[in-house]
Amino acid sequence: MNDVINQTNTDRLCVNTIRSLTMDAIQKANSGHPGAPMGLAPAGYTLWTQFLKHSPKNTSWPDRDRFVLSGGHASMLLYSLLHLSGYDLSLEDIQSFRQLGSKTPGHPEFGITPGIETSTGPLGQGFANAVGMAMAERFLAAHFNRSDYPIVDHYTYVMCGDGDLMEGISSESASLAGHLGLSRLICLYDANQITIEGGTNLSFTEDIALRFKAFNWHVQTVDDGNDMEAIGNAIKAAKEETDRPSIVIMRTIIAYGSPNKQGCADAHGAPLGEAEVRLTKECLECSLDECFCVPDEVYAACSCVEKGKQWVNDWQDLFDRYTQAYPAEAQEWEQVMRARLPEDFSDLFPDFKDDDGKAIATRAASGITLNEIAKHFPTLIGGSADLAPSNKTFLDGLKEFQKESYDGRNIRFGVREHAMGGILNGMALHRGVRPYGGTFLVFSDYLRPSIRMASLMRLPVIYVFTHDSIAVGEDGPTHQPVEHIAALRAIPELTVIRPADATETAQAWKAALKNQDGPTALILSRQKLPVINREVYPSAKQLTRGAYVLIETSKDPQAVILASGSEVSIGIDACKILTEKGIDVRLISIPSFELLEKQARAYIDEILLPDILPCVVIEAGLSMGWRQFAGSKASFVCINNFGKSAPGPALQKRYGFTPENVAECVIDQVRKYS
Ligand SMILES: Cc1ncc(C[n+]2csc(CCOP(=O)(O)OP(=O)(O)O)c2C)c(N)n1
């Protein structure tokens, strides 16, 4: 079969070995997606052996090219390439494809397999990650490179399929990439015109080339995905393009080589079957006697171990010279690549005071804090999805990250929340930068799939979600988050922090920056809130415990009030009313469930007294999730339905978020349980 054109016998053998490894692993697991890896084998082989700058034995070398397989279902392509090029991924690992505890899970997972740059599977996410990686590369190059010292000088390659390009996130992020002219970003598009339900003619008939041209991309087409020379030439031309990102539209055939399944949707996501595998191997002239057969010649042709070591050594020489010439920059580089916090980290945070009762929204306190700490975090970089003035995410006096100024730290994501989420993940995965992004809490749904991926990968991304309740007011229920805090708390590994006032907000940023083992969502108010006087009340530094006693009107309280965020100040006023009425209560500020869950059970029980005392929970959101802390004797001043359009204070009154109502609820509870 004239399967790989324009190439040598060795090339053909290598490409067909990738195909046969794919078929064998999927057949053995009796599960997986053989079609795309078989169609993409020539492109993968060409890219990895001729272009990709990487070092299998130095997987965290900072100046390696990044490779993202956005259609993660094609994982066997990636596992084959990693194995053949010399990564710590054995043939036995490939034989354990999709098995419990293996290094070859169904979809590529960051942190499990050496050489996997990001977890992919939810289509389109990888594409956005690649845009984020390319942005991080440009920023770091602009920030650290000096003439004759290009210590940051790499490309980001992304392979994607029809499914990735159907998803909105890829359009959003491609649009931004085009605007930013990210010429170090190269996409190889597997245009096999097949998805699960059948041909793309069922639902996807637009002109992709025109679409990407309109996005300001450099567009090339390769008419035959087996033509390795054409693919190589296209990648070469893409690398030479210095103004725009590139896409190479490769006309491939799904499950290429399979006489009965190639070109069919059947081959997308199911093993070919023993008999078809045999037939295919015959056509591809692969060994029929042995499964998982890799001829020595193939290892010799694919190994990148020696080349990789040489690249790393050359880079290290360059970096050593850079260190001599620019010691301060080199020191900063080490600091940011190791994600070390500044030495005086704890002193960087503003100390908000109760200034004669002057109120300040937590979003505003966040903006002040962010601007303060940004001065000491040279690679803290981020922005908002067109809501910077509302989210207070702009770094005053610093440049914008634009095509002419990649050293800028203010990113304009545009109205593209989902892309923002995927891009932030890519930036964090790249390393060297500490990314943050903002929008209204109500729109956190728009980037939720990316937040989930950040959580799964435990990436240190920070989200600034403002306008956090019905107190948003007049914009009405479309803009009033109700279920969002509970929905975010439902994501494992995401730390959600809803500070009560400016003092807690500064501490929330501190906790977010310290958390390098997962993402953090800061939930902030639109409306002004009193600054809690910390000379009278306990220190906001206790925020790190997730919850702490703010007020105790007697050593022997009759009830507990649990409150978060903007409702804490309502609780403070309710305590005053209750004290006047001779009822003793304990008010607990509970900014973060996740931080609280990390505390010893004894601390949690000691402060919350669940099931012992009656309790009232105040949070302007769903009551769902609170029972675990509030216990069986709780009542809830929460909101379990959508809000309405009206001024914020009117809504707060309408839904019971007033000190008077909270005090009434406490009195009812005390009566009920006494
Ligand atoms: C967000 C998302 N939606 C749906 C899926 C399920 N899914 C996996 S692959 C696929 C079809 C992808 O088609 P294509 O990109 O053309 O891949 P190919 O058929 O070439 O392997 C779908 C719908 C998914 N992984 N992610």
The ligand as an SDF file (V2000), in Angstrom:
LIG
                    3D

 26 27  0  0  0  0  0  0  0  0999 V2000
  -16.3810   18.8000   24.8150 C   0  0  0  0  0  0  0  0  0  0  0  0
  -16.5050   17.4080   24.2810 C   0  0  0  0  0  0  0  0  0  0  0  0
  -17.6480   17.0200   23.7220 N   0  0  0  0  0  0  0  0  0  0  0  0
  -17.7860   15.7450   23.2790 C   0  0  0  0  0  0  0  0  0  0  0  0
  -16.7720   14.8630   23.3890 C   0  0  0  0  0  0  0  0  0  0  0  0
  -16.9530   13.4270   22.9380 C   0  0  0  0  0  0  0  0  0  0  0  0
  -16.1630   13.1970   21.7090 N   0  0  0  0  0  0  0  0  0  0  0  0
  -14.9670   12.6490   21.7380 C   0  0  0  0  0  0  0  0  0  0  0  0
  -14.2410   12.5700   20.2320 S   0  0  0  0  0  0  0  0  0  0  0  0
  -15.5970   13.2540   19.5050 C   0  0  0  0  0  0  0  0  0  0  0  0
  -15.6220   13.4840   18.0180 C   0  0  0  0  0  0  0  0  0  0  0  0
  -14.4120   14.1880   17.5950 C   0  0  0  0  0  0  0  0  0  0  0  0
  -14.2940   14.2020   16.2180 O   0  0  0  0  0  0  0  0  0  0  0  0
  -12.8810   14.5240   15.5870 P   0  0  0  0  0  0  0  0  0  0  0  0
  -12.2550   15.6430   16.2850 O   0  0  0  0  0  0  0  0  0  0  0  0
  -13.0850   14.6810   14.1280 O   0  0  0  0  0  0  0  0  0  0  0  0
  -12.0250   13.2620   15.9160 O   0  0  0  0  0  0  0  0  0  0  0  0
  -11.7860   12.0000   14.9810 P   0  0  0  0  0  0  0  0  0  0  0  0
  -13.1200   11.4610   14.6080 O   0  0  0  0  0  0  0  0  0  0  0  0
  -11.0150   12.4830   13.8130 O   0  0  0  0  0  0  0  0  0  0  0  0
  -11.0200   11.0550   15.8390 O   0  0  0  0  0  0  0  0  0  0  0  0
  -16.5680   13.5570   20.4430 C   0  0  0  0  0  0  0  0  0  0  0  0
  -17.8750   14.1520   20.1180 C   0  0  0  0  0  0  0  0  0  0  0  0
  -15.5800   15.3240   23.9800 C   0  0  0  0  0  0  0  0  0  0  0  0
  -14.5290   14.5340   24.1480 N   0  0  0  0  0  0  0  0  0  0  0  0
  -15.4540   16.5910   24.3850 N   0  0  0  0  0  0  0  0  0  0  0  0
  1  2  1  0
  2  3  1  0
  2 26  2  0
  3  4  2  0
  4  5  1  0
  5  6  1  0
  5 24  2  0
  6  7  1  0
  7  8  2  0
  7 22  1  0
  8  9  1  0
  9 10  1  0
 10 11  1  0
 10 22  2  0
 11 12  1  0
 12 13  1  0
 13 14  1  0
 14 15  2  0
 14 16  1  0
 14 17  1  0
 17 18  1  0
 18 19  2  0
 18 20  1  0
 18 21  1  0
 22 23  1  0
 24 25  1  0
 24 26  1  0
M  CHG  1   7   1
M  END
$$$$
